[in-house]
Amino acid sequence: MTVSDIITAAKQYTQITGSAWFSDADALRSINRAYRDVYEKILDSNDEYFIKEASVLSTALSPVRDYIYEYTLPDDWYRLRRFTAIIPTGERILERVDPQDIFRYEGYRYFGDKMRIYFRDNYSSFRLEYYPTPTEYTGMSDDIVYPPQLEPLILAYRMAIDIVKAQNGDPAKHTEEYLALWNRFDHATQRRDNFKYPRVANVYRSSYPGW
């Protein structure tokens, strides 16, 4: 679906015809604001549709002082999902270090546009999972990418709120529909396969074969 499709839908929801009052620049500004809101909510829900991965070799790290190294974050880095050290048996998740915790010997913290990594073990590489900077749309024919369970209606209704406000109208009914669509999104997200929790039955089951 393109930017122009979303704009057309938003105008239909507000029952406003014509676009002289709503310039292309205003429309793009509105849809980018709506997209950033949507993007943030997707990230807050731990959805992994937009996730990216980068491998970090320990040899590429810059030493800062004993057991502390510095890594330049990717240019499109926006938010961290997970940072792990690669070990022979799998991965070890590193946690963020409190700057006041002088006794923590393993973890990471941010320092400007860089990540400072604390470790003493002989790690050879790390794996960085992160969310990239949200897309900034600049043209009416740009395609909007969104997770399959996220309906483009959410973007259209968020934009409809801006349109009604620009006309000094009451956006209450559009806000209500916008929130209802988000509730549907949350419902779908929490019931994806990787969010299903095992059922626990309050019944004793013997491990003996046949029982």
C-alpha positions in Angstrom: 0.0 0.0 0.0 1.3 3.4 -0.9 1.3 6.7 1.0 -1.3 8.2 -1.3 -3.6 5.2 -0.6 -3.4 5.9 3.1 -4.1 9.7 2.6 -7.1 8.9 0.4 -8.5 6.6 3.0 -8.0 9.1 5.8 -9.9 11.8 3.8 -12.7 9.4 3.2 -13.0 8.6 6.9 -13.3 12.4 7.7 -15.8 12.9 4.8 -13.7 15.8 3.5 -13.4 16.3 -0.2 -10.6 18.2 -2.0 -7.1 18.6 -0.9 -6.4 22.3 -1.4 -6.4 22.9 2.3 -4.1 19.9 2.9 -0.9 20.2 1.0 1.4 17.3 0.1 3.9 18.5 2.6 1.3 18.6 5.3 0.1 15.1 4.3 3.6 13.6 4.4 4.3 15.3 7.7 1.2 13.8 9.2 1.7 10.3 7.8 5.3 10.2 9.0 4.2 11.2 12.5 1.5 8.5 12.4 4.1 6.0 11.2 6.5 6.8 14.0 3.7 6.4 16.6 2.8 3.0 15.1 6.5 2.0 14.9 7.1 2.8 18.5 4.0 0.8 19.6 5.2 -2.2 17.5 8.5 -2.1 19.2 7.0 -1.7 22.7 4.9 -4.9 22.0 8.2 -6.8 21.4 7.1 -7.6 17.9 10.2 -8.7 15.8 9.0 -7.8 12.3 11.4 -5.0 11.8 14.3 -6.6 13.7 17.9 -6.6 12.2 21.0 -8.4 13.2 24.7 -7.6 13.2 27.7 -9.8 14.1 30.4 -8.0 16.1 33.9 -9.5 16.3 35.8 -8.8 19.4 38.8 -7.9 17.3 36.8 -5.0 15.9 36.2 -3.5 19.3 38.3 -0.5 20.5 39.9 -0.9 24.0 39.0 1.8 26.4 40.6 0.5 29.6 41.0 -2.9 31.2 38.1 -5.2 30.3 36.1 -2.3 28.7 35.7 -2.0 25.0 33.9 0.3 22.6 31.7 -0.5 19.6 30.3 2.0 17.1 26.6 1.3 16.7 25.2 0.8 13.1 24.2 4.0 11.3 20.5 2.9 11.3 20.5 1.8 14.9 17.4 2.9 16.8 16.7 0.6 19.7 18.3 -2.5 21.1 16.5 -5.8 21.1 19.1 -8.1 22.5 22.9 -8.2 22.8 24.6 -11.6 23.3 28.1 -13.0 23.6 28.8 -16.1 21.5 30.0 -19.0 23.6 30.7 -22.7 22.6 27.4 -23.9 24.0 25.3 -21.1 22.5 24.8 -17.5 23.5 25.0 -15.5 26.8 22.7 -12.5 27.1 24.5 -9.4 28.3 22.6 -6.9 30.4 22.8 -3.2 30.6 25.2 -1.9 33.2 24.1 0.8 35.7 26.8 3.5 35.5 26.9 3.6 39.3 27.5 -0.2 39.5 31.3 -0.3 39.7 31.3 -4.0 40.6 29.7 -5.3 37.4 32.3 -7.0 35.3 30.1 -8.0 32.4 27.5 -6.1 30.4 27.1 -3.0 28.2 26.1 0.6 28.4 25.7 3.5 26.0 28.3 6.2 25.6 27.2 8.8 23.1 26.7 7.1 19.7 28.7 4.1 20.9 28.2 1.0 23.0 30.7 0.2 25.8 31.0 -3.5 26.4 32.4 -4.9 29.7 33.7 -8.5 29.7 36.6 -10.6 31.0 35.9 -13.9 29.4 37.6 -14.8 26.1 34.7 -14.0 23.8 35.5 -14.0 20.1 32.2 -12.5 18.8 28.9 -11.0 19.8 25.5 -10.8 18.2 23.5 -7.5 18.1 19.8 -7.6 17.5 18.3 -4.2 17.0 15.5 -2.2 15.5 16.5 0.3 12.7 15.5 3.9 12.4 11.8 4.2 11.3 11.3 5.0 7.6 10.8 8.6 6.6 8.4 8.8 3.6 9.1 11.5 1.1 6.8 10.7 -1.9 3.2 9.9 -2.5 4.1 6.7 -4.4 6.3 5.3 -1.6 5.3 1.8 -0.4 4.5 1.6 3.3 5.8 -1.6 5.0 4.1 -2.9 8.1 3.7 -6.2 9.9 1.0 -8.5 8.4 -1.1 -8.3 11.5 -1.1 -4.5 11.5 -3.8 -3.1 9.3 -3.1 0.1 7.3 -6.4 1.4 8.8 -4.4 2.3 12.0 -2.3 4.7 10.0 -5.3 6.1 8.1 -7.3 6.8 11.3 -4.3 8.3 13.0 -4.0 10.6 10.0 -7.7 11.3 10.1 -7.3 12.7 13.6 -4.8 15.2 12.3 -7.2 16.2 9.4 -10.1 16.8 11.8 -8.0 18.8 14.1 -6.8 20.9 11.2 -10.5 21.7 10.5 -11.1 22.6 14.2 -13.4 19.5 14.4 -14.0 16.9 17.1 -11.7 13.9 16.5 -13.3 11.8 19.3 -15.0 9.2 17.0 -11.8 8.8 15.0 -9.7 8.5 18.2 -12.1 5.8 19.4 -11.8 3.8 16.3 -8.0 4.3 16.3 -7.8 2.9 19.9 -10.1 0.0 19.0 -7.8 -1.0 16.1 -4.8 -0.9 18.4 -6.6 -3.2 20.8 -7.1 -5.6 18.0 -3.4 -5.4 17.1 -2.4 -6.1 20.7 -4.8 -9.0 20.8 -3.2 -10.5 17.6 0.3 -9.9 18.7 0.0 -11.5 22.1 -1.5 -14.7 20.5 1.2 -15.4 18.0 2.9 -18.8 18.3 6.0 -17.5 20.1 3.8 -15.7 22.7 1.7 -18.8 23.6 2.4 -20.0 27.1 2.2 -23.7 27.9 -1.0 -24.8 29.6 -0.6 -26.0 33.2 -3.1 -28.6 34.3 -3.7 -29.1 38.0 -3.4 -32.9 37.6 -0.6 -35.2 38.6 0.8 -37.1 35.7 3.1 -40.1 36.4 6.3 -40.4 34.3 6.0 -44.2 34.4 5.3 -45.6 30.9 1.7 -46.2 30.3 0.4 -43.9 33.0 
